[in-house]
Amino acid sequence: MAAAGGERGRTSFQRRPGAGPRPSALPGTRPSLRHGQLLLSSGLPSLDCVLGGGIAVGTLLLIEEDKYGLYSNLLFKYFLTEGIVCGHDLFVASAKEHPDNILKELPAPLLDDTYRKELGDEAAVVNSEDFQDSMKIAWRYQNLPKMETSPTTYTKFGHYYDISKKMPPELCQSVKRHSFYLHEELSFEPKMKAWNMNSGYARLLQSIQRIISQEGFDGSDPQKKQRNVLRIGIQSLGSILWGDDVCCSDTPEDPHSLTKFLYVLRGLLRKSLSACIITVPSHLVQNKAIMERVTNLSDMVVGLESFIGSERETNPLYKDYHGLVHVRQIPRLNSLICDVSDTKDLAFRLKRKLFTIEGEQTAARLTGAIRKWEQGKTELRKDVNKVF
């Protein structure tokens, strides 16, 4: 850029003659106003709000699975579906089910204004609930920004999906996909051990490294191919199916394979046009010190707590919700501090067509009601103990 004089009211900076063309914007991305990093959507706009606007390119999002893996698997699919809609390349890795079967179960996107008709009465119910909530809030707080819980507006960044329908096969085949199924990889070649970690993790890292370097996602080297984003999804990492024993014993034989894998993976992500989502069955990891190291090696950590099979499932306080979202960690990008929300415990519910994360005001009311109920339960126990 060079300074240039001009008429009053014009900028004094002009593009330098001979400068190359401006780099084209990557599809499905936008720059963050907070830290300047390039963001992409997680596939769930309400989750993007929790993460500070979206998932930054070059970062890792860790999802702590709920007890039965129902809702974490849904967030995993949202991330992949958003990549297909935006035209991003996909890399899907799993040791539990074949990646091709995962891609066949992706929800159908709602790409145009017909989403209102597709959603039917559900959108109207959500809007009416928002209106009733706004009547309970003082007028001075009504203009504050609120988290999106329903598709009230259409934007190019982040889309909405109908989980009652499957994505058309032709749309799924329109993007480049790479898959890693551990059982197939181990059957092709004998077991190997690199980077001092188990064979499954080593092979997965080699596959990711090969795709980043050969498919033009390496940001450290000039690429002749058209720039694009690689979305990496790894399902149930750390489970026994990956050959790891951190979920089987409090003193596993190889407690460092998982953390070494994450350390190397973050190095690959940092120098590439890629973003990664990993689900981990954290409730099965018996050694909490290992889970703390896994959290520290992740950029963003979100835990899901399901009400299925617990006493909260039949509790009237939770009748409108199916679980809680615990925000464990938000990244510090180009800053000494990270975005901090008013509450780190949000509520979610799964409808017939929508999965929504409720706003902070709803979660605050729910948390307050929970505390009162638990206090009353404690007092009741004390009274019963006095009687008997």
N, C-alpha and C positions, 0 to 999 in steps of 0.2 A: 504494500500500500504506500502511496506517496502523497505528500501534502500538496494542495493546489488552491490558489486563490479563486474566488468566485463571487457571485452576487450575494448580497446579504440574504440570509435564510437558507443558503445551500450549505451542504457539508463541505468541509475543507479537505476531505480525503477522497481520493479516487483510486480506482484499480490501476495498478502499475501496468504500463504498456508491455506487451509481450508475456505477461503472466499467463500461466496455463489456465485451462477451463476450471471452473469451480467443480469440486467433486459432487457427483450426483447423490442425492439423499437415498439412503438405504430404505427399501420398502418395509413398512410396518415398524418404523422406529421414529423417535423424536428426541431432541436434546433436552436434558433436564435443566430446569431453571435454577435448581439449587446448587448442583455441583458440576454442570457442564458435560457429564457423561451421556453417552447415547443410551436411550432406554428402549426396551421392547415390552410389550404387554404379556402378562402371565396367562392371559385368556379369561381372566375374571376381573372386570374393572374394579370391583370393591376390594379385591386383594391388592390390586395396583395401588390403591389409595393407602392401604396399610403399609406397603413397602416404600412409600415416598414417591409414587408416580409410576412405578414399574420396575422391571429387572434391568439393571445396567449391563451392557455388553461387557463380557469378560469376567462376570461374577457367577457365583454359585448360590442357588436357593436350595436349602435343605428343608424337607417336609417330614416332621415326625409323625409317623403313621398312627392312625387311630387303632383301636384294639382289633377290629376285624378288617382293616384296610379298605373299607368301603369309600370313605370320603377322601382319603389321600389319593386313592386310585383315580377318583374323579378329577381332582386338581391336576394330577399327572396328565390326564387326557385333555383337559382344557389347554394346558401349555402346548401340547403337540398340535391340537386343532388350530390354535391361533397361528402357529407356524405355517400350517398348510394354507390358511386363508391369506396370510401375508406373503406367501411365495418363498418362505425360508426353507433351506435344506434341513432334513431331520436325521438324527442319529438316535436310535432307540435300542437300549440294552436291557436285558432281563435274564434272570435265571429261573424264573417261575413260569412264565408263559411266553410263547413265541411272539416276537415283535409284530409279525404280520397279523396275528390275532388281535393284538392291542389296537393296531391301526384300523381294523375292521369295526371296532366298537366305539370309534370316536363319535361325539355328538354332532348333530347337523347344525351348521351355522345359519344365523339369521342376518342376511347381508343387506337387505334393503328395508324400505318403510313398511313392508308387509309383516314385519315382526309383531306389530300390534295385533293384527288379526290372528297370527300364529299363536301368540301367547294367550289369547282369549281373555277369560275373566281374571286370570292370575295377575296381570299387570294392573287391572282396575282395582283389584283387592289391595295390592301393594300401595297404589296411589292413594286409595281411601284411608289406609292405615297411616300413611305419611301425613295426610291432612288432619286426621284425628290427633296425631302426635303433635303437630304444629299448633293446634289449639291449646295444648297443655303447656306449651313453652311460652315464656314471657316474650313480648314483642321485640324486645331489645336483642334477643338471641336468634331470632328467626332468620336474619340475614347472614349468619355465619355459615361457612361452607360445610356441607354435610356429605357423608359418604354415600356413593351410589348404591342403591339396593335394587333398582329396577331399571329396565331399558327405557328411560324417559327421553334420551337423546341419542342420536347416531353420530359417532365419530369414527375417523379412519384409524385411530389408535385404540385398540381394544374393541372386541366384538362380543355379541351375546349368542348363546347357543341353546338349542332345544335338546335336552337330554333324553326326551322320549322318542327321538328319531335318530337314525344313524346317518353319518356323512355319506353322500353319494360316492361310489367307488371312483368315478371319473375325476372327481375333485381331489381325492386322495392321491391319485396317480399323476396329478399335474405337477407335483414337486419331486425333487430328488430325495430319495430315502436310503438310509444306510441302517442296517440292523446288526445286532450282536446278540446271539442266543448262546449262552454259555455251554450248554450240552452239545451243541453242534461244533463249537470252536474246540472243545477238548477232545472230541472224537476224531477231528481231522488230523491233529498233530499230537505227539506225546506231551505230557505235562512239562512245563518250564517254570523257572523261578528267576525273576529279574527284579531289580530295585529292592531286593530283600523282602519280597511280599509273596503271597500265595499265587498260584498259577492263574486263577480266574481274574484277579485284579491286574496282574501283569499283562495278560492278553487283552484285557479291556483298554488299558492305557495305550498299548501298542496300536490298537485299532483306531482310537481317537487321534493319536498323534499322526498316524498315516493319513487319515482323512483330512485333518487340518492342513497338513503340508501339501498333499497332492491335489486337493480340491480347491485350493486358492483361498483358504481362510486364515493363513498365517499373516498377521499384521506386521511382522518384523521384516518381511521380504516383499519387494514390489511384485505385484501380481498382474498378469496380462488379462486374466479372466474378469468378467463383470463381477463387481463386488456384491456379496450377499452375506446373510447371517446364517450360522449353523446353530440349530437348537439341539441340545443334547439332553436326553431323558434317560435316567438310570433308575430302574425299579427295584425296591426292597434290597438296597445295598446293605451288606452286613449280616444278612440272614444266613442260615446254615446252607442254603442252596448255592451260595457263592463259595462254599468251602471254608467259611469263617466260623469260628467257634465263640465269638464274643457274646452271642445270644444263648449259649448253652452252659456257660460256667462263669463263676465269679472270678476265677483265675484262669483265663484261657491260655492255651499253649502259645498262640501267636497274637498277642494283644496289640501289636503295632502295625499289622498289615493294612487295616482300614485307615488309620491316620496317615500312613505313608502314601497310600493311594490318593487321599484327598490333598496332601501336600503337593504331589506331582501334578495332579489334575488342575489345581489352582494356577500353577505355573503355566500350563498349556492354555488355560482360559485367558490369562492376563495378556498374552501376546497374540491373541487371535480374535477374529470377529465371531464370537460364539458366546452362548449363555447356556447354563446347565441347571437342571432341576433333578434332585435326588430324593427318593423316599427311603426312610430308614425306620425299621421297627424298633424304635427307641424303648418301648415298653418291655421288650424282651432282653435288652442289654442290662445285665445284672450288675456289672461294674460301672458305677456312675462316673468314675474318673475317666474311663474311656469315652463316655458320652460327652463329658465336658471338653475333652480334647477335640472330639468331632465337631462340637459346636464352635469352638475357637477357630477351627480350620475352615469354617463355612462363612460366607458373607452375610447371608440372611437365613434365619432359622424361624420356622413357623410350626407350632405343634397343634395337632388336632385331637380333641377329646370328645369321644362319642358317648352319648347317653344310653346306647344299646346295651342291655344286660346289666345296667346299674339301677340303683334305687331312684335316680333322677329321671329315669324314663317314665315312671308313673307319678312323679311328683307334679302337682298342678302348677308349680312355679315355672316348670320347663315345658309346659304343654305346647307352646308355639315354636319350640326350638328342638334341634336334634343334636346339638353339641356346642362346644366352645372352641374358639381359636385363640391360642396363646402365642403372642409375638415374643419370641425369645431374644431375637437379635436383628438389628437393622444395620446396614453397612455404613462405615465412615469413609466416604469417597471425597477426596480433595478437601477434607475438613477434619478438624480435631474432634468434632462431636457429630452425632448422628441425629436423625429425625426422631423425636420422642412424642408419641401420641398421649392423649390424656389418660387413656387406659390401654393396657396391653392384653386384656382379656375381652374378646369380642364373641358374639353369638352367631351361629349359622343355622340355617334350616334348608332342608331339601324338599322341594315341591315336585309336582309331577313333571314339570318342564324346566324348572329353574333351581339352581343352587345359589343362595345368597348369603353374604356376610353382612350382618346388621351393623348399623352405625354405632358410634360411641355412646350416644345418648341412650339408645335401647340397651346396650350392654351395661351401662352404668346402673340403669334402673333394675336390670336383671341381677347384677352383682349385689346391689343393696338388698333386694328381696331375698337372695340366697343367704346372705349374712344374717338377716333377721330370722329366717327360718332355722338356720343352724344354731343360732343362739337360743331360740325357743326350744329346740330339740335337746340342747345341752341342759337347760334349766329343768326340762321335764325329767331327764334322766336323774338329775340330782334329787328331785322330789321323790321319785320312785325309790331311789336308794335309801332315802331317809325313812320311808314308810317300812321298807323291808329290812 
